[in-house]
Amino acid sequence: MNKEIYFAAGCFWGAQHFFAQVLGVKEATAGYANGHRAEAPTYEEVYTDTTGFAETVKVVYDEQKTSLQELVSLFFEIIDPTSVNRQGGDVGTRYRTGVYYTDAAERADIEPVFAQERNRLGERSGELAVQLEPLRNFFPAEERHQAYLDKNPGGYCHVPLKTFRYLRLFQDLRLLLEGESDAVARMANTAALIAERMHFFWTGFYRVSPDGKELVLGPFQGPAACFRIGFGKGVCGTAWKNRQSVVVPDVEQFPGHIACSAASRSEIVVPVFGKSAEVTAVLDIDSTDIGTFDDVDARWLEKLAALV
């Protein structure tokens, strides 16, 4: 059965392009939602910020192939959820963020995703600035705005380009791992697929030892690496100890960094949690360039680690 949900995610060009690539999405339409009037506005009218409309993408999806909660979770991957009336370089009420539903019962499915996002942000970035409201109205945008980035590959998009690469990687990895129960095998193919798609210098896992005292080298792609890392030691041990991802723009500036390879210049480490919420491993990725990783990488790699 097909269902629909509406996402205001800043400029609708990138948001439409993103959701059109999600498996299970049947249709993604750029348009204008929740304005003050009953007739369709023009892009130029919406641009004045006097109509109350937000640039919005109507998403029609097959609930047998994807879920509302997953779509809302993916929505949070393409916005800054604490920014008020601004996404990227776009400013104005037309660029506010929101999730608009047509069935009041769907709110109960959406609210846990909002709660998860608030929990993820903690006290670091302030309150969510994302509306969660019933859909009042929606009008498709002009034809020139539909599939805009397909027609104009070099067109502006506030969504980082690597987000689209991570989306494809996430969906392909989920399909690849389906049906395989062995943890080491899952780690091996996860490391291989990330390395193949993202071309990082080193991609692999360190597993928590049976006695819980150290990390032991697991499946990886790249040059030879350290066999064992202590709890709280280096970037990997710190991510394990703190139970959260660690992004290091310059490994030389990280106190206690363990140099498994002199070629590594920046690093990101993401914890892998077991069924009992304990850390069972960490996903470690290195780059030969300074400043390779940021919050976009952290969020998507956390989603990949959750699949393992």
C-alpha atoms as one frame of an Amber mdcrd trajectory, in Angstrom:
protein
   0.000   0.000   0.000   1.320   3.452  -0.921   1.362   6.180   1.714   2.586
   9.760   1.731   4.534  12.119   3.986   5.766  15.679   3.434   9.235  16.996
   4.276  10.303  20.647   4.452  14.077  20.343   4.348  15.329  23.663   3.026
  15.781  24.034  -0.722  13.584  21.389  -2.332  15.979  20.690  -5.201  18.366
  18.628  -3.079  15.672  17.160  -0.842  13.704  15.872  -3.830  16.858  14.410
  -5.386  17.691  12.671  -2.100  14.305  11.087  -1.432  13.922   9.998  -5.047
  16.901   7.678  -4.429  15.495   6.025  -1.293  14.451   2.424  -1.850  10.707
   2.100  -1.489   9.958   5.689  -2.505   7.615   5.706  -5.484   7.417   9.456
  -6.042   9.134  12.598  -4.778   7.539  15.903  -5.806   8.876  19.381  -5.084
   6.248  21.838  -3.938   4.960  24.329  -1.392   3.219  23.388   1.858   1.345
  24.861   4.808   0.878  28.359   3.474  -1.690  30.999   4.382  -3.883  30.731
   1.303  -5.946  28.171  -0.555  -4.652  28.743  -4.083  -1.332  27.652  -5.539
   1.505  30.184  -5.199   4.286  30.797  -7.681   7.932  30.307  -6.805   8.418
  34.056  -6.990   5.590  34.649  -4.509   6.922  32.056  -2.084  10.345  33.685
  -2.379   8.967  36.876  -0.786   8.320  35.033   2.488   4.845  36.560   2.694
   2.766  33.516   1.741   3.684  31.274   4.678   4.589  28.405   2.364   7.662
  26.251   2.932   9.576  24.528   0.159   8.504  20.928   0.699   8.866  17.509
  -0.886   5.875  15.178  -1.100   7.111  11.616  -0.669   4.923   8.713  -1.777
   6.279   5.393  -0.530   5.512   1.698  -0.424   5.171   0.833   3.258   6.109
  -2.768   2.437   9.563  -1.613   1.320  10.333   1.259   3.675   8.819   2.682
   6.826   7.686   6.110   7.935  10.192   6.051  10.766  13.051   5.283   8.401
  12.049   8.119   6.078  11.911  10.572   8.964  15.287   9.308  10.185  16.747
   9.885   6.725  15.172  13.360   6.658  17.279  14.295   9.683  20.399  13.319
   7.733  19.912  16.149   5.224  19.094  19.064   7.524  20.568  21.084  10.344
  17.744  20.425  12.835  18.642  23.348  15.118  18.765  26.044  12.443  15.779
  28.406  12.366  14.558  29.383   8.892  17.901  28.540   7.347  19.514  25.556
   5.624  22.923  25.935   4.051  23.135  29.274   2.295  19.354  29.661   2.048
  17.625  31.975   4.521  13.917  32.717   5.032  10.742  31.171   6.417  10.297
  29.299   3.134  13.378  27.293   4.103  12.127  26.234   7.542  12.214  22.546
   8.343   9.247  20.355   9.157   7.489  17.023   8.842   3.849  17.302   7.788
   1.528  14.296   8.034  -1.938  13.585   6.629  -2.994  10.963   9.161  -3.024
  11.983  12.842  -2.208   8.392  13.837   1.180   8.738  12.120   2.346  11.245
  14.709   2.903   8.397  17.178   5.339   6.802  14.718   7.162  10.057  14.015
   7.610  11.347  17.565  10.115   8.628  18.638  12.420   9.671  15.787  12.243
  13.285  16.977  13.020  12.093  20.509  15.985  10.102  19.239  17.307  13.193
  17.479  16.926  15.300  20.623  18.792  12.645  22.563  21.565  12.534  19.964
  22.038  16.290  20.111  21.941  16.416  23.895  23.022  19.811  25.133  25.515
  20.403  22.341  23.420  22.243  19.805  20.222  23.528  21.410  16.602  22.636
  20.756  15.149  21.134  17.595  13.780  23.761  15.225  11.763  21.264  13.196
   7.998  21.508  12.898   5.832  18.423  13.357   2.364  19.357  12.154  -0.606
  18.132  10.114  -0.468  19.002   6.433  -2.798  21.932   5.739  -2.137  22.292
   2.029   0.367  21.350  -0.656   0.844  22.537  -4.225   3.377  21.039  -6.657
   6.062  23.468  -7.757   6.493  24.546 -11.367   7.854  21.967 -13.803  11.230
  23.705 -13.958  11.769  22.802 -10.296  10.914  19.112 -10.669  13.984  16.818
 -10.796  16.030  20.014 -10.931  19.368  18.401 -10.097  18.831  15.750 -12.761
  18.320  18.502 -15.318  21.110  20.642 -13.838  23.790  18.337 -12.360  25.922
  21.304 -11.374  23.020  23.098  -9.704  23.051  24.385  -6.143  22.288  21.930
  -3.349  22.632  22.557   0.380  22.925  18.818   0.977  26.610  17.734   1.014
  27.351  15.623  -2.041  28.819  12.825   0.064  25.387  12.398   1.651  24.101
  10.930  -1.611  27.066   8.526  -1.707  26.405   7.461   1.868  22.714   6.895
   1.125  23.546   4.471  -1.675  26.184   2.799   0.496  23.755   2.416   3.409
  21.038   0.879   1.257  23.414  -1.472  -0.563  25.069  -2.595   2.671  21.722
  -3.399   4.254  20.850  -5.608   1.302  24.299  -7.216   1.333  24.145  -8.139
   5.027  20.592  -9.452   4.909  20.441 -13.076   6.044  24.032 -13.316   7.335
  24.300 -13.918  11.095  28.048 -14.261  11.618  29.419 -11.020  13.114  32.925
 -11.342  11.664  31.584 -12.027   8.180  29.324  -8.978   8.460  32.267  -6.839
   9.546  34.419  -8.144   6.689  31.949  -7.230   3.953  31.090  -3.928   5.646
  34.753  -2.897   5.650  35.132  -4.044   2.042  32.098  -2.140   0.764  32.994
   1.086   2.593  36.543   0.905   1.223  35.315   0.179  -2.291  32.812   3.044
  -2.346  34.518   5.734  -0.259  38.207   5.028  -1.023  39.488   5.756   2.470
  43.113   4.917   3.371  42.183   2.370   6.051  38.787   0.942   6.949  38.245
  -1.786   9.497  37.038  -3.040  12.833  38.580  -3.613  16.218  36.627  -6.121
  18.317  36.329  -6.045  22.091  38.293  -9.015  23.454  36.435 -11.782  25.335
  37.814 -10.523  28.664  36.656  -6.984  27.845  40.088  -5.463  28.496  41.252
  -4.472  25.015  40.383  -4.110  21.359  41.686  -6.770  18.987  42.183  -6.223
  15.262  39.272  -7.514  13.194  38.428  -7.522   9.472  39.891  -4.548   7.621
  40.902  -3.083   4.269  44.256  -1.327   4.036  47.876  -1.699   5.181  48.919
  -3.729   8.220  47.692  -2.261  11.502  48.094  -2.488  15.276  46.975  -5.819
  16.713  45.651  -4.593  20.052  44.516  -1.308  21.618  43.795  -0.784  25.305
  40.588   0.539  26.835  40.628   4.338  26.645  43.850   4.351  24.610  44.201
   6.229  21.321  41.205   7.250  19.242  39.729   3.731  19.104  40.003   3.147
  22.835  38.535   6.584  23.539  35.481   5.926  21.344  35.029   2.603  23.156
  35.357   4.175  26.611  33.101   7.181  25.875  30.567   5.111  23.875  30.402
   7.757  21.177  31.967   8.596  17.833  35.248  10.498  17.792  36.175  12.717
  14.834  39.841  13.729  14.681  40.698  16.349  12.018  44.455  16.031  12.688
  45.742  12.918  14.453  48.929  14.733  15.488  46.798  16.970  17.703  45.004
  14.098  19.464  46.559  13.352  22.896  47.742   9.766  23.095  47.201   9.024
  19.415  48.483   5.575  18.456  50.275   5.779  15.118  49.609   2.427  13.457
  50.626   4.095  10.176  52.563   7.307   9.636  50.444   7.944   6.519  47.286
   8.498   8.559  46.468  12.214   8.998  42.813  12.272  10.098  40.565   9.642
  11.635  37.038   8.773  12.702  36.037   5.964  15.048  32.442   4.820  15.606
  31.372   2.370  18.320  29.405  -0.738  17.377  26.767  -1.717  19.932  25.485
  -5.206  20.646  21.936  -6.258  21.447  22.457  -5.451  25.138  23.690  -1.930
  24.299  27.278  -2.856  25.151  30.132  -1.835  22.838  31.235  -4.960  20.989
  33.583  -3.344  18.462  34.579  -0.066  16.869  34.621   0.933  13.216  37.906
   2.730  12.540  38.541   4.754   9.383  41.691   6.705   8.484  42.516   9.218
   5.756  45.828  10.460   4.393  44.415  14.002   4.312  43.810  16.384   7.186
  40.184  17.259   7.981  38.535  14.508   5.936  35.772  13.677   8.399  32.960
  15.720   9.922  29.524  15.281  11.490  28.059  14.087   8.176  30.507  11.172
   8.137  29.844  10.452  11.817  26.071  10.269  11.396  26.167   8.008   8.353
  28.901   5.753   9.704  26.844   5.340  12.875  23.965   4.148  10.680  26.311
   1.713   8.931  27.702   0.470  12.248  24.151  -0.150  13.467  23.654  -2.545
  10.550  26.632  -4.650  11.632
